[in-house]
Amino acid sequence: MLFGGTGIAAANNAHLAELTLPKLNFEQKQQVIENLLEVMRIGAPHLADNDLHRMFREAPRIVQLNFLAFTMLHCDIPPIIAGEQWQMVKNPFATAVDDVDVKTNAGYFRRKYGISVAIKNALTNPIEEMDFSV
């Protein structure tokens, strides 16, 4: 695990989510989708479901991935890489993550595990990419 500020923690969660989401089985994917709004509601208990859906859809991908990471933590789904863990980021919407954080964390995965990882196009929604044909 790489240690640093909240930007590094958010980049770490995003990279781990990018690696873990495609490996989830059907039941795990369903569990993540069913619990996402509950996890988002922790920070915004007053918002309606449709507002939470809109906020998720319109958020940058790194924010979406952090909410999915928290949801996987909530569902007891560990990251796909043994020895790594989801890191706490107080508010993904308010966490400043820059290119240095993302590149530093990607370099950590490359050096430690020999894995090349990247955060996909910021305009794509990770939930829409989930393949349920498992």
CORKA-V630825 format. One record per pair of residues at least 4 apart in sequence whose ideal C-beta (glycine too) atoms are under 8 Angstrom apart, sorted by sequence separation. I is the first residue (numbers start at 0). J is the second residue. D is the distance in Angstrom with one decimal. If there is no record, write none. Layout:
I/J/D  I/J/D
This chain:
3/7/3.1  4/8/7.2  5/9/6.1  6/10/6.3  7/11/6.2  8/12/6.5  9/13/6.3  10/14/6.3  11/15/6.2  12/16/6.1  13/17/6.4  14/18/6.6  15/19/5.7  16/20/5.7  18/22/7.3  19/23/6.8  23/27/3.9  24/28/7.1  25/29/6.4  26/30/6.2  27/31/6.4  28/32/6.4  29/33/6.0  30/34/6.2  31/35/6.4  34/38/6.0  35/39/6.3  36/40/5.9  37/41/7.6  39/43/6.5  40/44/5.6  46/50/4.3  47/51/7.2  48/52/6.2  49/53/6.4  50/54/6.3  51/55/6.4  52/56/6.3  53/57/6.0  54/58/6.1  58/62/3.9  59/63/7.2  60/64/6.1  61/65/6.6  62/66/6.7  63/67/6.4  64/68/6.2  65/69/6.5  66/70/6.3  67/71/6.4  68/72/6.5  69/73/6.2  70/74/6.2  72/76/7.6  89/93/7.6  90/94/6.3  96/100/5.0  97/101/7.4  98/102/5.9  99/103/5.9  100/104/6.3  101/105/6.2  102/106/6.2  103/107/6.7  104/108/6.9  105/109/6.4  106/110/6.1  107/111/5.8  108/112/5.4  109/113/6.8  119/123/5.6  123/127/7.2  124/128/7.0  125/129/7.2  2/7/7.3  3/8/7.1  23/28/4.8  46/51/5.3  58/63/5.3  71/76/4.0  78/83/4.6  89/94/7.4  96/101/6.6  109/114/6.5  123/128/6.4  1/7/6.1  40/46/7.1  71/77/7.8  78/84/6.6  88/94/5.2  108/114/4.7  109/115/6.1  119/125/7.8  43/50/8.0  71/78/7.8  77/84/7.2  78/85/6.5  108/115/7.7  109/116/7.8  23/31/6.9  43/51/6.8  46/54/7.5  55/63/6.1  58/66/7.7  77/85/7.9  108/116/4.9  119/128/8.0  1/11/6.1  105/115/7.7  0/11/7.5  20/31/7.9  40/51/6.6  43/54/7.8  55/66/6.6  105/116/5.6  36/48/5.8  39/51/4.9  105/117/6.6  72/85/4.3  71/85/6.7  36/51/5.1  39/54/7.4  36/52/7.4  39/55/6.7  69/85/7.0  68/85/5.0  101/118/6.3  69/88/7.9  35/55/7.1  69/91/7.7  65/88/5.6  66/91/5.8  65/91/3.8  39/66/5.9  38/66/6.4  80/108/8.0  62/91/4.6  65/94/7.4  61/91/7.8  62/92/6.0  35/66/6.6  38/69/5.1  35/67/7.0  38/70/4.6  62/94/7.9  80/112/6.3  58/91/7.7  58/92/6.9  80/114/7.6  35/70/5.0  38/73/5.3  61/96/5.5  31/67/6.4  34/70/5.2  37/73/7.4  54/92/7.8  31/70/5.1  34/73/5.7  31/71/6.1  34/74/5.6  61/101/7.7  31/74/6.2  30/74/4.9  31/76/7.2  30/76/7.4  13/60/7.5  17/64/6.5  20/67/6.7  27/74/7.3  13/61/4.7  16/64/4.1  42/90/6.0  16/65/7.5  27/76/5.7  42/92/7.9  10/61/7.3  13/64/4.0  16/67/5.0  9/61/6.4  12/64/6.5  13/65/6.2  16/68/4.7  19/71/6.6  12/65/4.9  15/68/6.4  23/76/7.0  64/118/6.9  13/68/7.3  16/71/7.2  9/65/5.4  12/68/3.9  12/69/7.8  19/76/7.4  22/79/5.0  61/118/5.9  60/118/6.0  67/125/6.0  19/78/5.3  60/119/6.5  67/126/7.7  18/78/7.1  19/79/4.3  60/120/7.1  61/121/7.4  18/79/5.1  60/121/4.5  63/124/6.7  64/125/6.2  18/80/6.6  59/121/5.3  60/122/7.5  63/125/5.6  15/78/4.2  60/123/6.5  63/126/7.9  15/79/7.4  60/124/7.9  15/80/6.8  60/125/7.0  15/83/5.9  56/124/6.2  55/124/8.0  15/85/6.8  55/126/7.9  11/83/7.8  12/85/5.9  12/86/5.7  11/86/5.4  12/88/6.4  9/86/7.9  8/86/3.9  8/87/7.0  9/88/4.9  8/88/5.2  0/82/7.5  9/91/6.6  0/83/6.0  5/88/5.7  13/96/7.8  0/84/6.5  5/89/7.3  9/94/4.8  0/86/7.6  8/94/8.0  10/96/5.7  9/96/4.7  14/101/8.0  6/94/6.7  13/101/7.6  5/94/5.1  6/95/5.8  5/95/7.6  6/96/4.6  10/100/4.4  14/104/5.7  6/97/6.2  9/100/7.1  10/101/4.7  14/105/6.5  35/126/7.6  6/99/7.8  7/100/5.2  10/103/7.2  11/104/5.1  6/100/3.7  10/104/3.9  14/108/6.1  32/126/6.4  10/105/7.7  4/100/7.7  7/103/6.3  11/107/7.9  18/114/7.3  3/100/7.4  7/104/5.9  32/129/7.6  18/116/6.1  17/116/6.1  3/103/7.2  17/117/7.3  17/118/6.2  28/129/5.1  1/103/7.4  14/116/4.6  17/119/6.6  1/104/6.0  14/117/8.0  28/131/6.2  14/118/6.9  13/118/5.2  20/125/5.9  28/133/7.6  1/107/4.3  23/129/7.5  25/131/6.0  10/118/7.9  17/125/7.9  20/128/7.6  25/133/4.3  16/125/7.1  20/129/6.5  21/130/7.4  24/133/5.3
